[in-house]
């Protein structure tokens, strides 16, 4: 790990602990490059036509200087084939504030401040001591008594791994990466508290402690946490279904066959009940869904984001600051997740291409995808959105155009169509250093 990243991580640890102590004391809370060849006369005509447009639209664009080149990430992990099923593309609605009519010319790009291995496990962030301290502080925030503390891997496992790797003459770096403490867990009465190396918090709450949902504002000094409600499952036939926390009459919240209207109604209710801590004043809602092979409507996710400010601000909020509510098979609330991605390491504001330009690149085979087939042709392009890829495998958070393309060979007998996701970087190609390796598909 580079020294500057180490110091930055240490800085974050100290700040975290200081914030917690202060809160408790006060009682508060990387495609082949495609070059267009124009005849001189056509270029002249194009120049004459576009000059007025450029002067009208780009007078406020800041001058771009010394922006480092970015590497397009071709890693999707083990997520599999990204495809959505619907009878019609219009059913695949999202709450994305970006539309094709928008005329943004730049968007910010950020470094991922956390470092993860190829499996998505954090290798940078909190030390074991920092995780223990954070776990204990969370217990104090909720007035919980810790019955036991454990870490993963255990000290004995770390000792055995280090011994084995030294015997195999592994490098010091390999030994270091394979012997880091990934998480610390505290067992309390009715609550399990887990703190991961990247700082994420996971709380598992049983029925007797469900009242703590009303106290999640105590976690507002943190940027990332998951709360899971541990309820007894109910066996129906040969399947075991999850109950979750019961909701009042009139609210339906299941993964399958909950209409868009019901999903929105319930998400609004849950936000009003539990969302105060987030600071969201003008909520935007995303209750996206697709279909199963059997034709059942299936909710992909339900989340809330701050939908106020400039378009750029709303795009960043939509992609990086989300309050999720998870459903259960029997209609209850399964959990609450809050994620506010650390965007403190901004690289700069990068010029971006238009959706129309991205569409040309897509048609010419310049894309990355998990779809096991080549893009079938322009006439099958069904929709486009502008999104940031911000997974653990992304060392840089940069915008992409995400095209949904109908896959004719995958149409089901019941009329359901499969729409595959194809990504084209939104940042202009002169700012990308590995565009020349494109071959149509990475995977």
ZIBEL-V918335 format. One record per backbone hydrogen bond with DSSP energy under -1.0 kcal/mol. NH is the residue of the N-H (numbers start at 1). CO is the residue of the C=O. Records with the same first field share a line. If there is no record, write none. Layout:
NH: CO / CO
This chain:
6: 2
7: 3
8: 4
9: 5
10: 6
11: 7
12: 8
13: 9
14: 10
15: 11
16: 12
17: 13
18: 14
19: 15
20: 16
21: 17
22: 18
23: 19
24: 20
25: 21
26: 22
27: 23
28: 23
43: 39
44: 40
45: 41
46: 42
47: 43
48: 44
49: 45
50: 46
51: 47
54: 50
55: 51
56: 52
57: 53
58: 54
61: 58
70: 431
83: 81
84: 419
86: 417
91: 88
92: 89
93: 91
102: 99
107: 350
109: 348
110: 397
111: 345
112: 395
117: 121
120: 117
123: 115
124: 115
126: 197
131: 127
132: 128
133: 129
134: 130
135: 131
136: 132
137: 133
138: 134
139: 135
140: 136
141: 137
142: 138
143: 140
144: 139
147: 187
148: 187
150: 185
152: 183
158: 154
159: 155
160: 156
161: 157
162: 158
163: 159
164: 160
165: 161
166: 162
167: 163
168: 164
169: 166
170: 165
175: 171
176: 172
177: 173
178: 174
182: 152
183: 152
184: 195
185: 150
186: 193
187: 148
188: 191
192: 204
193: 186
194: 202
195: 184
196: 200
197: 182
199: 196
201: 224
202: 194
203: 226
204: 192
205: 228
206: 190
209: 206
210: 207
212: 209
213: 210
214: 211
215: 212
216: 213
218: 215
219: 216
220: 217
222: 219
225: 338
226: 201
227: 336
228: 203
229: 334
230: 205
231: 229
234: 241
236: 239
239: 236
241: 234
245: 333
251: 248
257: 297
263: 259
264: 260
265: 261
266: 262
267: 263
268: 264
269: 265
270: 266
271: 267
272: 268
273: 269
274: 270
275: 271
278: 275
279: 276
284: 305
286: 303
290: 298
291: 85
292: 296
295: 292
298: 290
299: 255
300: 288
301: 288
303: 286
304: 323
305: 284
307: 282
314: 310
315: 311
316: 312
317: 313
318: 314
319: 315
320: 316
321: 317
322: 339
323: 304
324: 337
325: 302
326: 335
328: 253
330: 242
331: 328
333: 245
334: 326
336: 227
337: 324
338: 225
339: 322
340: 223
341: 320
346: 344
347: 109
348: 109
350: 107
352: 105
353: 426
358: 354
359: 355
360: 356
361: 357
362: 358
363: 359
364: 360
365: 362
366: 361
367: 365
368: 423
380: 377
381: 378
382: 404
383: 404
385: 402
387: 400
389: 398
394: 391
397: 110
400: 387
401: 424
402: 385
403: 422
404: 383
405: 420
406: 380
407: 418
410: 407
411: 408
412: 416
415: 412
417: 86
419: 84
420: 405
421: 82
422: 403
423: 368
424: 401
426: 399
428: 351
431: 428
432: 429
433: 70
437: 434
438: 31 / 435
